[in-house]
Amino acid sequence: MGVLKGLKPEKVFYYFEEISQIPRCSGNEKAISDYLVNFAKERNLEYIQDKALNVIIRKPATKGYESAPGVIIQGHIDMVCEKTSDSNHDFSKDPIKLQIDGDYIKATNTTLGADNGIAVAYALAILDSKDIAHPEIEALFTTEEETGMTGANELDPSLLNGKVLLNIDSEEEGIFYVSCAGGLRDVITLPVEFKKPENKYGIRLKVFGLQGGHSGMEIIKQRGNANKLLGRVLYDLNKKIKVECASINGGDKSNAIPREATAELIIDNIEKAKQIVEYWDKTFKNELSVSDPKVKVSIEEIEKSERVLTKESFEKAIYILMLVHDGVQTMSKSIEGLVESSSNLGVVKTYTNRIEFTSATRSSVETLRDLIHNKTEIITKLVGAELNTNAPYPAWEYKPDSRIRELMKKVYKDMYGKEPEIAAIHAGLECGILSGKMKDVDMISFGPNLYDVHTPQEKMSISSVKRVWEFLVEVLKQIKNY
């Protein structure tokens, strides 16, 4: 243990630092999955590793808890891998570089991976403990949550015996989530053609300086979407000067609000282009003065590309950027302040013969999710593109008679002298899939304070981790009263 040495609870932070040394971007979880298997082997604990690389580790109940309902402690082992534009971090092999800043743990120029590494650390600390009273524990570690909940989808529920599931994948201490949105990902594939350029000046147009964030949790904050902002600038440039486009690229993950987007262009009037860009720089600073005050639009001269999109292909790409829905669609009428449906145009990428536009849509009401999808389908048809829909996941419906919810409310009030908040979340939790597979299992989601997840500014409160740990231990102790 290095950077986090001395922090309490010691075992939790020990394991958090351990797993931070293991690359675990979504789709690259073999090493962390094998680490968990070796952890179980070294402690003679029963384990299962399935084809999706999900891992289940069982620990018998402590004395006196043999007849208490078994508890599944659940979290996902993958993380969103984002970094700053000037970082040379290689997520395929480099460890996360941790740092402490007051009450916070951060990473150096990358995402921290507290989403959902802290759940893994909590579970390992419980499994490794010798002095914590608890019923039978089944630690369930799932894969590829961030890119479509593949692990949860492929899980065989018959492998689990527990009657209570504690999902530790929420980001606000004192808020217990009992319902979540469902969602899907739409990918528009626009076939494009190229030609030789005719204009004089090669430039790179860039929108940057945005905060980004989790496309579920932060969508209500109305932060700027770099892809959508770039589309507005391109639309205006194309109206006022001669513009040819070599490429459009922005964002990296569909479930992260894009912080940067660029277009490589060839234009006929660089001075006019600078004036237009200056106008949009001021406009965006005004529009986003509260939610994203550091937004910036810039151009720089670059070497001319040898090929550019045809005018028709370029304009179709602009139409998609302008028209595809982004941001909050509807707010809940029954839960004040809850986003009901939304979409995020997270990734735009130019390939050899196509441009792909990837959106993540979320909704707690299936028909409203379908409405956004149908609008995307119409836009796709109008521009002659193709639409592929993948990674659908269901909403997690509220259960009125949850005994674990009532127990946790009591424990929380006894410990802190106040009622926790019971809420729904506008983000996809694996509880949506798991509740459909394990209908008799009582589920709830909670966690310590995390901030700016899915961005290089991600941070985790040290004091909150300690409080939530103490709360978790007490819940396990009182599970006999379930």
Backbone hydrogen bonds, N-H to C=O, Kabsch-Sander energy under -0.5 kcal/mol:
donor,donor_aa,acceptor,acceptor_aa,energy
5,K,2,G,-1.4
7,L,4,L,-2.0
13,F,9,P,-2.0
14,Y,10,E,-2.2
15,Y,11,K,-2.4
16,F,12,V,-2.0
17,E,13,F,-2.1
18,E,14,Y,-2.1
19,I,15,Y,-2.6
20,S,16,F,-1.2
21,Q,17,E,-0.6
21,Q,18,E,-1.3
22,I,19,I,-1.4
26,S,79,M,-1.2
28,N,25,C,-2.8
33,S,29,E,-2.6
34,D,30,K,-2.5
35,Y,31,A,-1.9
36,L,32,I,-1.8
37,V,33,S,-1.7
38,N,34,D,-2.5
39,F,35,Y,-2.2
40,A,36,L,-2.1
41,K,37,V,-2.4
42,E,38,N,-2.6
43,R,39,F,-0.8
43,R,40,A,-0.7
44,N,41,K,-1.5
45,L,40,A,-2.6
46,E,58,R,-0.6
48,I,56,I,-2.1
50,D,54,N,-1.9
53,L,50,D,-1.9
55,V,141,F,-2.3
56,I,48,I,-2.5
57,I,139,A,-2.1
58,R,46,E,-2.8
59,K,137,I,-2.6
62,T,134,H,-2.5
65,Y,62,T,-2.3
68,A,65,Y,-1.2
71,V,136,E,-2.7
72,I,164,V,-3.5
73,I,71,V,-0.6
73,I,138,E,-1.6
74,Q,72,I,-0.6
74,Q,166,L,-2.7
75,G,140,L,-2.0
77,I,142,T,-3.1
79,M,24,R,-1.5
80,V,115,D,-0.5
82,E,80,V,-0.9
84,T,109,N,-2.0
87,S,84,T,-1.7
91,F,89,H,-0.7
93,K,90,D,-1.7
94,D,90,D,-3.4
96,I,20,S,-2.9
98,L,96,I,-1.0
99,Q,106,K,-2.1
101,D,104,Y,-3.0
104,Y,101,D,-1.8
105,I,460,M,-2.3
106,K,99,Q,-2.8
107,A,458,E,-0.6
108,T,97,K,-1.8
109,N,107,A,-1.0
111,T,82,E,-2.1
116,N,114,A,-0.9
117,G,113,G,-2.2
118,I,114,A,-1.9
119,A,116,N,-0.8
120,V,116,N,-1.3
121,A,117,G,-2.4
122,Y,118,I,-2.5
123,A,119,A,-2.4
124,L,120,V,-2.5
125,A,121,A,-2.2
126,I,122,Y,-2.0
127,L,123,A,-2.6
128,D,124,L,-2.0
129,S,125,A,-0.5
129,S,126,I,-1.0
133,A,131,D,-0.5
137,I,59,K,-2.6
138,E,71,V,-2.5
139,A,57,I,-3.0
139,A,137,I,-0.5
140,L,73,I,-2.6
140,L,138,E,-0.7
141,F,55,V,-3.0
141,F,139,A,-0.6
142,T,75,G,-2.0
142,T,140,L,-0.6
148,G,145,E,-1.2
149,M,144,E,-1.2
149,M,145,E,-0.6
150,T,144,E,-1.4
151,G,143,T,-2.3
153,N,149,M,-2.3
154,E,150,T,-2.2
155,L,151,G,-0.8
155,L,152,A,-0.6
159,L,156,D,-1.8
160,L,157,P,-1.7
163,K,70,G,-2.0
164,V,70,G,-1.6
165,L,442,D,-3.1
166,L,72,I,-3.2
167,N,165,L,-0.7
167,N,444,I,-2.7
168,I,74,Q,-2.3
168,I,166,L,-0.6
169,D,167,N,-0.7
170,S,446,F,-1.3
175,I,172,E,-1.7
176,F,174,G,-0.5
176,F,421,E,-3.2
177,Y,175,I,-0.6
177,Y,445,S,-2.9
178,V,423,A,-2.5
179,S,423,A,-0.6
180,C,396,W,-1.4
181,A,425,I,-1.3
181,A,427,A,-0.9
182,G,363,S,-2.7
183,G,393,Y,-2.4
184,L,361,T,-2.1
185,R,390,N,-2.5
186,D,359,S,-2.2
187,V,388,N,-2.9
188,I,186,D,-0.5
188,I,357,F,-2.8
189,T,187,V,-0.6
189,T,386,E,-3.0
190,L,188,I,-0.6
190,L,355,I,-2.9
192,V,353,N,-1.9
195,K,308,V,-2.9
200,K,267,I,-0.8
201,Y,267,I,-2.6
202,G,200,K,-0.5
202,G,302,I,-0.5
203,I,265,L,-2.8
204,R,300,E,-2.6
205,L,203,I,-0.6
205,L,263,A,-3.0
206,K,298,S,-2.7
207,V,261,A,-2.8
208,F,296,K,-2.6
210,L,259,R,-1.2
213,G,257,I,-0.6
215,S,255,N,-2.3
218,E,214,H,-2.2
221,K,218,E,-1.6
222,Q,219,I,-1.4
223,R,218,E,-0.5
226,A,224,G,-0.6
226,A,258,P,-2.0
229,L,225,N,-2.5
230,L,226,A,-2.4
231,G,227,N,-1.8
232,R,228,K,-1.4
233,V,229,L,-1.8
234,L,230,L,-2.6
235,Y,231,G,-2.2
236,D,232,R,-1.8
237,L,233,V,-2.8
238,N,234,L,-2.5
239,K,235,Y,-1.0
240,K,236,D,-1.5
241,I,237,L,-2.4
243,V,241,I,-0.6
244,E,266,I,-2.1
246,A,264,E,-3.4
247,S,264,E,-1.1
249,N,262,T,-2.7
250,G,348,V,-2.7
251,G,260,E,-1.7
256,A,253,K,-1.5
257,I,213,G,-3.1
261,A,207,V,-2.1
262,T,249,N,-3.4
263,A,205,L,-2.3
264,E,247,S,-1.8
265,L,203,I,-2.9
265,L,263,A,-0.6
266,I,244,E,-2.8
267,I,201,Y,-2.6
268,D,242,K,-1.2
273,A,269,N,-1.9
274,K,270,I,-2.2
275,Q,271,E,-1.8
276,I,272,K,-2.2
277,V,273,A,-2.6
278,E,274,K,-2.5
279,Y,275,Q,-2.0
280,W,276,I,-2.1
281,D,277,V,-2.5
282,K,278,E,-2.1
283,T,279,Y,-2.4
284,F,280,W,-2.8
285,K,281,D,-1.8
286,N,282,K,-1.8
287,E,283,T,-2.8
288,L,284,F,-2.7
289,S,286,N,-1.2
292,D,288,L,-2.4
295,V,292,D,-1.5
296,K,208,F,-2.6
298,S,206,K,-2.4
300,E,204,R,-1.3
302,I,202,G,-2.6
308,V,195,K,-2.9
309,L,245,C,-3.8
310,T,193,E,-2.4
314,F,310,T,-2.7
315,E,311,K,-2.5
316,K,312,E,-2.1
317,A,313,S,-2.0
318,I,314,F,-2.0
319,Y,315,E,-2.5
320,I,316,K,-2.1
321,L,317,A,-2.3
322,M,318,I,-2.4
323,L,319,Y,-2.5
324,V,320,I,-2.5
327,G,343,S,-3.6
329,Q,341,S,-2.9
330,T,341,S,-1.5
332,S,338,L,-3.1
336,E,334,S,-0.5
338,L,335,I,-1.8
339,V,337,G,-0.5
340,E,330,T,-2.4
341,S,330,T,-1.9
342,S,362,R,-2.5
343,S,327,G,-1.7
344,N,360,A,-1.7
346,G,344,N,-1.7
346,G,358,T,-1.1
347,V,358,T,-1.7
348,V,250,G,-2.8
349,K,356,E,-2.3
351,Y,354,R,-3.5
355,I,190,L,-2.0
356,E,349,K,-2.7
357,F,188,I,-2.3
358,T,347,V,-3.0
359,S,186,D,-2.9
359,S,357,F,-0.5
360,A,344,N,-2.1
361,T,184,L,-2.7
361,T,359,S,-0.6
362,R,342,S,-2.4
363,S,182,G,-2.7
364,S,340,E,-2.2
365,V,340,E,-0.5
366,E,364,S,-0.5
368,L,365,V,-0.8
369,R,365,V,-1.8
370,D,366,E,-2.2
371,L,367,T,-1.5
372,I,368,L,-1.8
373,H,369,R,-2.1
374,N,370,D,-2.8
375,K,371,L,-2.1
376,T,372,I,-2.1
377,E,373,H,-2.3
378,I,374,N,-2.1
379,I,375,K,-2.3
380,T,376,T,-2.3
381,K,377,E,-2.0
382,L,378,I,-2.4
383,V,379,I,-1.7
384,G,381,K,-1.0
385,A,380,T,-2.7
386,E,189,T,-2.3
388,N,187,V,-2.3
390,N,185,R,-2.6
393,Y,183,G,-2.6
396,W,180,C,-1.7
397,E,395,A,-0.7
402,S,399,K,-0.9
403,R,401,D,-0.6
406,E,402,S,-1.3
407,L,403,R,-2.4
408,M,404,I,-2.6
409,K,405,R,-2.1
410,K,406,E,-2.0
411,V,407,L,-2.6
412,Y,408,M,-2.5
413,K,409,K,-2.3
414,D,410,K,-2.6
415,M,411,V,-2.1
416,Y,412,Y,-2.7
417,G,413,K,-2.3
421,E,174,G,-2.8
423,A,176,F,-2.6
423,A,421,E,-0.6
425,I,179,S,-2.1
427,A,425,I,-1.5
429,L,427,A,-0.5
432,G,429,L,-1.9
434,L,430,E,-3.1
435,S,431,C,-2.7
436,G,432,G,-0.6
437,K,433,I,-1.4
438,M,434,L,-2.8
441,V,438,M,-1.8
442,D,163,K,-2.5
444,I,165,L,-1.6
445,S,177,Y,-2.0
446,F,167,N,-2.2
450,L,171,E,-2.0
451,Y,459,K,-2.5
455,T,452,D,-1.0
458,E,455,T,-1.7
459,K,451,Y,-1.9
460,M,105,I,-1.8
461,S,449,N,-2.2
462,I,103,D,-3.8
465,V,461,S,-1.9
466,K,462,I,-1.8
467,R,463,S,-2.1
468,V,464,S,-2.7
469,W,465,V,-2.0
470,E,466,K,-2.3
471,F,467,R,-2.2
472,L,468,V,-2.8
473,V,469,W,-2.6
474,E,470,E,-1.8
475,V,471,F,-2.4
476,L,472,L,-2.3
477,K,473,V,-1.9
478,Q,474,E,-2.1
479,I,476,L,-0.8
480,K,477,K,-0.5
481,N,478,Q,-2.5
482,Y,479,I,-1.7
